[in-house]
Amino acid sequence: MALREILVVPDPVLKQVSAPVAAVDDGLRALMDDMLETMYAAPGIGLAAIQIGVPKRVIVMDIARQDEPKAPRYFVNPQILWASEETLPYEEGCLSVPEIYDEVERPARVKLRYLNYQGETIEEEADGLYAVCIQHEMDHLDGVLFIDHLSRLKREQAVKKVKKQAKAA
C-alpha cells in the first residue's frame, strides 16, 4: 500500500469524467488499498479515484465515527438506481477543496448498485451520512465537486481561498 497525492482545485483532472472499470482484479484492489490508506491519512471519510489522478469509476469510504472500529467500503462502477424526492441539507467538505465547508442539499435516500472489493454486485439503500457521502463521491466520477452545487460567488471564493492556502504552504 502507498500514500497517493490528493489533487486539489483548480486541477483540471478533477473535472474529468471517469471511465467504467472492466473487472475487479488484483491491480484494482491494490488501487483501492492505496486509496483507503490515502483517505485515512488525509484524514477523510470518502475518496474517488479521480482525486488521486486515476480516472476510473472507483470510490472508497469509511463513515464510522472515531470511537467505532474502521468499516471500509469499496464501490466500483456505482450507479444510483433511485433517489428520494425528500432532500437533506448537509455541511460538506472535500479533500480536494481543503478547509472549505458549505451546505449542500441532496436526496435524503438513494438506492445503489455497485461492485464490491471482491467484484460481487451489491444493491442496497443508503440514507443519512451514507447517502450524502456516496452522492458526493459519485459526483467526483462525473467531474463535479461539491462547490459546483454552490452559487458562482461562493465557488469562486472557495477556489481563491484554496489557491491562497497553497501559495502560503
N, C-alpha and C positions, 0 to 999 in steps of 0.2 A: 504494500500500500504506500501511496505517496501523496503528499500535500500538493495541490494544484493552485495556481494563481487564479483568483476570482476577478473577472473583468468588471470594471465599473463604468458608469455613464461618463462621458458620451461615447464609449467604444462602439463603433458601428456593428461589430459582430453581434452585440446584444439585440439588434433589430432583425437579425436573420431568422427565417423560418426553418425550424429543424426538420430533418428528414426522418421518416419512419425507419425502424430497425427491422432487419430481415429475420433475425433469430437471436435468442438469448443464448450466448455461448460463453466460454471461459474468458475471452477477451472483453466482452461486455460486462461480465461480473467483476472483472478487475477494474474497469472504469467505474462501476457503481461503488466498489470498495473505496477507491480513491476519492470519489465524490463525497461519500459519507464521512471519511476522515477529514476532508477539507471543510465540510459543513460543521462538524463538531468543533474543529479548531477555530472557526471564524469568530464566535460561535453563532450558529443559526439553527432554524428548525426545518428548512427546506432548501434544496438546491437543484437547479435544472442543469443538464449537461452543457447547454449553450453558455452558461455563466462561467465555465472554465474553458470556453472556446471550442467545444465539441458540439457541432450542430446535429445532434441525434435526439430523438424524442424519448429522453430518459430523465427521470426525476428520482431523487432520494428525499426522505422526510423522516423526522422523528419529533413528534409533538408531545412526548412525555415531559412532565414537569421535572424540575431539577431534583426533587425529592423522590422521584419514581425511577425504577430501572429503565435503562435505554430500551427503546422499542423502534428500531429502524424499519422503514418501509421502502419498498422499491417499486417503481412504476415505469414500465416500458410500453411505449405506444398508448398512453392513456387517452381515453375518449370520455366525454360527458354524454351520457345517453338521455338524461332528463335533468331538468333544473326546476326547482320550485319557483312559483311566482312570488312567494314571500321572500323578502330580502333581509340581509343582516349587515348593518354598518359595523366595520371593524377597523381599528387603527393598525395599519400595516407598515412594515418596514421591509428592507431588502438588502441583502449582502452586496448587490451591485449598485445600490444607491445608499451608501453608508451614512448612518446618523440622521436620516430623513424619515419621518413618520407622518402619516396622514390617514384620515378616514376614507375608506373605500366601501361602497355598498355593492354586495354581491348576492346571488341567490343563497338562501339560508340552508338549502339541502340540494344535493345532486346525487345522481346515480352514475357510477362509473364502470368502465370496463378497461382492463389493462393486463399486461403480462407481469408476473412477479419475478423474483430473483431466480426461481427455477424454470421460468418460461411457461408457467401454468396460467391459463386465462382465469381472471377473477372478475366477478361482477359484485358490486356492493354499493350501499348508500352511505353517504357522508353528510354530517351536519356539524354545526358549531365551528370550532377552530379547524377541524379536519377539512370541512368543506371550503372554508376560506383559504387555507393553505394550498390545497390541491388546485383550486382555481387560479390562485396567484402563480403557482409554479407552471401550470399548463399555459397560462398567458405567455410565459417566457418562451415556450416551444413555438409560439406564433410571432415572436419578436415584439411582444407587448410587455412593458414594465408597469408596475403599479402606479407610477406617476403619470402614465398615459391616461389614467382614469380621472385625473385631477384637471382643474382649469389650466389653460395655457400659461397663465401667470404663475401659478403655484409650481407647475412643471419646470418652467424656465428658472425660477428661483432655486428649485431643488438642484438642478444641473449646475447652476452657477456656484452654489454652496459646495457641492462635491468637488468641482474643479478647484475652488479656492483651498479646500482641505488638502487636496493632492499636492498643490504647489507648496503648501506650508510643511508638508511631511518630508 
